[in-house]
Amino acid sequence: MHLNSDRYFGAKSICQALISGRLISSDQARDLLCRERKIKEKLAVQTDRNTPGDRRGALSDISFIDVLVYLNLKRLDKPDKVIDEDLIFKILAESWHLPYKKIDPLKLELNFVTGTISRSFALRHLLLPLQMKDGKLVVATPNPFNHEAIDDVQRVTNLKVSPIVSSKTDVARLIREFFGFHHSISAAENLFSRTGVDLGNLERFVKLGNMDEPPSTDQHIVNAVNHLFSYAFDQKASDVHIEPKRDICLVRMRIDGALHTVYKLPKKLHNAVISRIKNLSALDMAEKRRPQDGRIKMLKKDQEVEIRVSTIPVAFGEKVVMRIMDPEILFQDLESLGFTPADLKKYKKLITMPFGIVLVTGPTGSGKSTTLYSSLRMLSSPEVNITTIEDPIEMIHEEFNQIGVQTAIDVTFGSVLRNIMRQDPDIIMVGEIRDLETAKAAVQAALTGHLVLSTLHTNDAVSTVFRLLDLGIPPYLIHSALTGVVAQRLVRKICPHCAQPFEMDRRELAELGLFVPGDGPLKLKHGKGCMKCRNTGYSGRIGIYEILAYTRGLKQLTTRKANLGDMRRTAREQGLIPLRANGIEKMLEGQTTYQEILRVTWEQG
């Protein structure tokens, strides 16, 4: 479908809408109209058409909206942001007095989208059924003036159609993804019902392609599983859950820390999907009674990514959880993790000491691995030998010597740690200190001149000292080896696209356990919810930290067997900023909300 109708999609009409929306000036509009032809010719050449006739055809396919997207113009009203395709269609929808919607695929029902109109019709006219509302069929389209196609939908469905405006790219992509996935699932269901074929004996290396072409018959489950992986990447999911229920196979994804239901697949396909995943991760497909762990190496857009796979038997079959180990998340600059300038200085001082133990604490999913991997990347150089002991190895890095724990053959944290002392390491990272054996080996490594980084599960930094005592490490060894502790949590960030200021009384916050000194109302921010954040008000996550330097005063308290309260009080007197206080600072800066701070620091209330 072309968007070249002069009345609605002509360059002059679009420029007028952008001027009215204060996105461009009149001078910019005149310049764009003069340059339109040349830019279209340039884009036509980039489409790799060989003959003049082909290029003329390509030229007619290019709309003025394509020109604007290509130019990546800065907004007149907000110079720090650009005019993208979503914004163009939003402004056009306003000028047409029609609703605009950024489609959230997580809120669409697969069977509804694919069962209303055919794939070929949807692609030809760029119409995507969304939902039934007030007895009307809501359809997303970049061209709500395609009355002939809309009339056809009304005639076929016997429903009144209510069109809303969405970007051309979003509509086309979602049509291909939803109909392609539905084709894979339906064909696999039919094949599986008819033949009972074993769909597990397929290649183990996954290369994700696009969903434009319908898959061949023997690749239906392969394509369905590949689509799940692609979708997880697109949504920046950290985990994928595939859960057997009584009548369906439920697929959920964790995005920004929250689980979202994505698909409800036919129950008869559950075992086939699980078998495919188990085969990819080199697990025993015949074993369904015991939990298993494996990993998948994936290639997507020339980037190698690993996925940790865990299976476990539940009431209605085997459940699989896949954790996506994204190198862009695991290996970051320390400056981007969320440390305040003062805390970053403290932390860098701890990890650049020649020897000692630095511990990172927090619950599962609090970002400990990212902190450790990012620290090791900062410390790595040709002059340094870095060795890690992990269970399992989360992400391969060529500059590290990484060892995986294998308890079945007695390759444990403690045993490996003792052996690598003969490997001349400078820096050692131990995935987790779980027992006395590992703790003793880590202390010994630190006392013999090595820097040891590791993790523990405690609620705050000061509790770590008591945890080491509970494990059986004598106080004098803790004094000699431990240099510092970092406790951390992850909070969701306010979406920058819909952040809005508001005022809140300090007394209200104090009643919730968040104390901010001073008088008068506080100026805070929250996310209103927009198309960019799926109306959640949040986008991405950031860390809050509590950094403890194990000083002489704290060592004396440990020797005297002081209680936890006394230790915390002394630590704060010596400059420790608690997790909740660090979170309040980020709240006051407009990075997160008070609800998020309360959620992750409830134990400090």
N, C-alpha and C positions, 0 to 999 in steps of 0.2 A: 504494500500500500504506500503510495507516494504522498508526501505532505507538501504539495506545491500549489494548492489552491490559493490564488492571489487574495481572495477575500479574507481568508482566515490565516493562511500560512505564507503569504507573500512577504517579502522583505520589508516593505513599507508598513504593513499592518503589524508585524512583529516589533519593528523599531518603535512604532507609536506606543505599543503596550509596554515596552521596556522603559520608554521615556516617562510614561504615566506612573510606572512603578518605581521611578527614581533610581533605575539601575544603570542607565546610560544618559549622556547629555545629547542635545540636539546636534552639536558638532560631531560627536561620535557617530550618531546615526547617519549623518550625511557621508562621513568617511566610510562607514560600512557599506552603504549603498553603492559608493563608487568602486569599492574593492571587491564586491560580491563575486563578479564574474571571474576575476583572476584567481580568487581563492578557490572557487569551485573547480576551475581548470587544474589547479595544483592538487586538489583532493582527487580529481578524476585520474590524474597520472599516478597517484599513490595507490589507486585500486588495481594497478598492474594490468590495465586493459591494453592490448597490443595494437589494435588498428584504430584509425580515426573514427570509424563507425562505432566501435566498442566504446571509445572515449565519449562520443556524443551521447551514447546511451547511459554511460556512467554519470555524465554531467546532469542529465535529466533526473537521475535518481537522487542527486544530492540536494537537500533542502537548505534553506537559509538557517534553520536551526542547527544543521550539521556544521555550517560555517561558524556560527557563534560558539558552538562547543569546541571546535578546533582552535579558535583564537584564544580561548581560556581568559576572557576579559575580566578585569577587576571591577567589582561593583562600585558604582558612584557613591552610594550611601554608606557602604562598608568596604573601604579599600583593601582590608585584610582578607576579604573573601572574594571568590570568583563567581562568575555567572555560569552555572552548570546546567545540564539538560533538565534536571528536576525543577530548578528555579524558573527556567524559561517556560515550561509547561504550567507551572503554578501561576505565574503572572498572566499567561494567556488565558487560563481558566477563569481567573478573576475578571479579565477584560470581557470574557464571554458570559459572565455571570453564571458560571457552572462550578460545581464542586471539584476540587482536586484531591487526589489521594496518592500518597506514597505507599505502594503495596507492600504489606508485611507478609511474606510467604508463610510465616509460622502460623498465621491466622486463617489460612485457606484450607478448605477440605479438598483433598485430592480427588475423591470420587465426584464431588459436586462440580469442580472445575472441568474435569474431563468428560463428565457424563451429560453436560448440557448442550454443547455443540461439538462438531468434529474438529480434529486437529487441523486439517487442511483449510477449513473455513476460518478457524480462529487465526491461523497464520496469514491467510490471504488478506483478511480485513483487520487484523490486529485487534481482536476483541477477546477479552478475558473475563469469563463469568466469575464473580466474586462471592455473592451471597444473595439470599432472598431477604428483602426488607420491606415491610408494609405491603406485602403482596406483590412486590415488583422484583424483577430480576435485575440486580445491580451488575453492570458490566463496565470494566475499565478499558479505555481506549485512548490513544493519542489524538484521534479524530472523531469527536462526537457528532460531526456533521455528515458522516457517512450514513445518511438516512436509509438508503437502499439496503445496506447490510443489516442495520438495526431492525428494519421492517421484516427482513428475512428471519431474524432471530425470533421476533415476536410471533411470526406465523408458524415457525417450527415448534416453538416451546409453548405456544398459546399463553404467553405471559407478557405483561406490559414491561418494557425494558426501560430502566433508568440509567443512562450513561453517566459515568464520571471520568474525569480527565486524569491520565497517568502518562508518564514519559514513554516514548516509543521504545527505548532500549529495555526498560523494565518489563513492559508488556510482552515484547518479542522473546526476551530471555525466559520469562516465566512460562510462556506457552510451550516453548521447546522443552524446558525442564519438566514441567508437570505432565505433559502428554508423553514425553519420552519415558519418564519413570513409570507412568501408568501402563504404557505399552509393555515395558519389561515385566512388570508385576503380573499383568493379565496373561501375557503369553506364557510366563513361567508357571502360573497357576494352572493354566490349561494343560501345559506339557506335563507338569508334575502329576496332575490328576489322571491324565491319560496313560502315562507310561511308567510312573514311579521311578523315573531315571535318577541315578545318583549324580547330583550336581556339584559334588565336592571336588572331583578330580580335575582341577583347573590350575592354570599357572599361578605361581606364588608372588610374582612381582607385579605390582599394580602401576599402570601408567594411565592417569586419568585423562580422558579425552573430552570432547564436547558432546552435547546431547542433541545435536541437530539431526543426525541420521537415525532412523529406527534400527535397533539392533537385530542381528540375525538370530534365528530361532534358538541355537545352542548357546547363546550368550546372554539370555535374559536375566538370569540370576547374577551373572558377572556385572552386567550393566546396572542392575538395580543396586547392588552393593557399591559399585563405583560411584553411582549417583549420591548415595548416602555420604560417602567420603567427600565428594565435591561440595555437596551442600553444607557439610560441617565446616569446611574451609571457608566457604563464602560467608557463612554466618559467624565466623571466628569463634566456633565452639571449642571448649576445652575438653569436653567428654561427650561420648555418644553412648546412650543406654538402649539396648535392644531387649525388651522384656516380654516373656510369654504370659498372656492372660488367658482367661477361660475360652474366649471366642476370637481373640485378635492377637496380633503381634504388635506391641506398642514400641514406637521409636521416639526417644526423647533426647534432647541435646541441652547441655549446660552452657549458657551464654552469659558472660559477665556475672558468673556465680549463681545464676538462677536456672532451674530446669524448665524447658519448654517442650510440650508435646508437638512433634513434627508430623509423624505419620501413624496411621493405624492400618497395618497390613493384614491380609488374610492369614488366619492361623495356620492353614496348611502349608504356607511358605516359610514358617518360622524355622523349621529344622534345616531347610535348604539354605537359608540365609546364614544361619549359625555355622553350618558345615563349610560354607564358602569362607567365612571369616576364620574358622579354625584351621582350614587348609592353608590360607594365606599366612597365618601366624605359626605354622609348623606344629600345631597341637594334634593330639590323638583324637581323631573324629569319632572313633568307636567308644571312647570313654565319656560317659554322660553322668556318672555318679559322683565324680570327684572334681573339685575346683582345679583349673589349669591356668597357667600364665604363659603368655607368649608376646611376640612383637611382630609388627609388619613394617617393612620399609616401603615407602611410597614415593612416586615421582609425579609431581604436579607442577606444570609450567616450568620444567627444568630445575625445580627445587626439590631436594631430597628431604623427606620428613619421615619421622618414625612415630608409630602408634603402639602404645602398650595395650595388650589385650588381656582381659581377665574374664574367665567363665566360672559360673557357679550354678549348681542345680537348685531350682526353686520349685514351688508347688506345681506349676503348669509346664515345666520344661527347663531348659538351660537359659540362663540370663547371661548376656555379654555386656561388659562395659569396656569401652575403648577410650584411652586417654591420648589426646593428640599432643605430641611433643614438638611444638613449633619452635624452630631455632630463633625466630624473630622475637619470641617472648622469653625464651630461656637465656639468650645471650643479649644483654642490653648494656648500655652505658650506665654506670652507677648513678649518674646525675639524673637519669630519667625514671628511676625507681620510686622516687617520692621522698628521699632524704631531704631534710632541711639543710641549708649550707653548714650550720654548726654541727649537725649530726653526721653529715657526710665527711666533714673534717675529722671528727672523732673516729668514725668507722675506718677511714683510710689509714689513720694512725695505727689502729689495731691490726689491720691485715698487712701492714708493711713492716711490722716488727720482725726481726730475724728468727724468732722462735716463740713458742707459746701456743695455747689453745684459744681459739675464738669460736664460740658456739652461737648458732642461730636457732631460736626457739619459736614455736608457734604450732597451732593445730594443722592438720592436713589441709592443703589447699590455701595456705596463707602466704605462699610465694617464697618459701625457704630455698627451694631448688634454684629459682631464678636469681636470688641474691647470691648464692654460692657460685653458680656457673658464671655470673657476670663478674664476680670478684676474681675468680680464677682467670678469666679472659683478660682482665686488667693487669693481673700479676704476671701473665705469661710472657716470656721472652726467650731468645735463643740461649741465654745464660742461666735459665732456671729449669730445673727438672720437676715437673708437676705430676704427681701420681694420685689417682682417685680410686676409692673402693666404694662400689655402689651396688644396691640391690633393688631393682636391676639398674644397668647403665641406662640413664634416661636419654642422653643425646651424645652422639659421638662427636668429639672435637679432636682434630688431628694434632693439636699442640699438647694434648694431655695423654698420659699413659693411664688408660682406664681399665679397671679390673672389676669383673662382675662376681658377686657372691654366689656360691653354689653350695648350699647347706647339705645337699644330698651326698656330696663327696668331702664334707668337712672343710670346705673353703668358706670360712666365716669372716666377718669383719675383723675379729681379734686375731685369727691365725694369719690372715693375709697381711695385716698391719705389722705383725712381728717379722714376717718374711721380707716385706719391702724395705725394711730398714737396711738390708744389704744391697738395695738397688740405688743407693746414693740419692735419695730424694731431697729436694729443698722444701717443697710444699706438699702436704698430704691433705686430701679431702676425704673424709670418712662420711659416707651417706647418712649414718645415724648411729649414735651411741645407745645401744639397747641393753647392754648387760655389763657386769663387772669386768669380764675378760676384755671387751672392747675398750672400756673406760681406762683400765690399767695400761693397755697397749698405747692408747692415745697419749696418756700422761707421760709414759716412758719416752715416746717419740718427741714430745715437746721438751722434756728435760734434757734430751741429747742433741738439742740444737735445731729442731725442725719446727716449721710453722704448720699447725694442724687446724683445719677448718672442719666443723661437723655440726650436726643438728641434734636437738633434744626436744621432747614434747613436754613443755611446761607452759603455765599461763602467763608468766611474765619473766623479766630478766633475773630478778633477785631470786626467784624460786629455783633457778637453775643450780645455784650453789647447794641448796638443800637436796635437790635431786641427785647430785653427784655424791653427797654424803650418804643418801639412802642406798645408792648403788654399792657403797662400801669403800669409797676412796677416802683415805685419811685427810684431815684438814691440812696437814703440812704439805702434802703432795698437791692439793688444790691450790694452796698459796703459791707454790713454786711454778705450777704449769699454767693455770688459768690467767689469761690477760683480759678478756672481756666477753660480754654476752650481748647479743642483739635479739630482742623480742619483736615480732612483727605480725601484722594483720593486713588484709587487703580490703579496701572499701571501694564502692562504686563511685566513679566520677560523675559530676553533673554534666549533662549533655551541653556542649558549648553552643549548640544551635538553638536551644530553646531555654537557656538559663534566664531566670527572671529574679530581680531583687525583691525582697520583702522584709518587713520588720517583725522582730519577735522580742517579747519582753524577757529580760534577763531572769526574772523570777520564775517564769514558765520553764526555762531551761534548767534553772537550779532545782526545781521540783523533780525534774527528770534525772538529775545527777550530773548535769553539765554546768560547771561554775565558771562564769566569766566575770572578772572584777570590773568595776566601773558603774556608771549610772546611765539611765536612759535606755531606750530600745536598741537592739542590735540589728545591723543591716546584714542580712544573710542572702543566700541564693538557693533556689531550687529549680529543678527542671520541669517546665510545664508539660512536656511531652510533645514530640513532633515526629515528622516522617523519618528523620535520621536515626532516632533512638527507639522506634517502634512504640512511641507514646509511653515509654517507661520513665523518661526524665533523666536516664543515666546512659552513659556511653564510656566503656572502658573501665579499668580499675587502677588504683594507685596504692602504694604501701604507706602504712603508718608504722613508726618505729619507736623503740625504747632501747637506748644504748647504755650499757653498764660497763664502766671501766672498773676492774677489780682492784681497788686501791688498798693501801696499807690499813686504813681505818676499817674497811669491810673485812679484811683478813683477820684483824684483831677480834672483831665481833664473831667471826666464824670460830675462832679458837675458843672464845668464851661461851660458845654454844648459845648465842643470842637467838631470840625468836625472829620469825619472819617480819613482824611489824617493826621491830627495832632496826633490822637490816634495811627495810624499805625507807624508813625515816632517814637513816644516815645516808643512803644512796641519793635521796632527793636533796639533802643538804649539800651533798658534794656535786650536784649538777645534773642528776638523772631527771629527764623529762618523761613522765609516764606515758603509756600508750594513749590513754584517753586525752591527756593534755595535748599530745602531738596531733591527735585527731581533731580536737577543738581548734587548734591553730589552722589546720587545713579547712575546717568548716568556715572560720572567719575569713579565710582567703578566697572563699567561694569555690573551692575545689570539690567539696562533698557536702552532704547534708547531716543534720544532727541525728536523723533516723539511722543513718549508716554507722555513725560513731557509736550509738547505743547498741546497735546490733552486734558489732564485733568486739566491744569492750564491756559487755554486760557483767563480766566477773569483777570488774574494777569499780562497779557502782557502789 
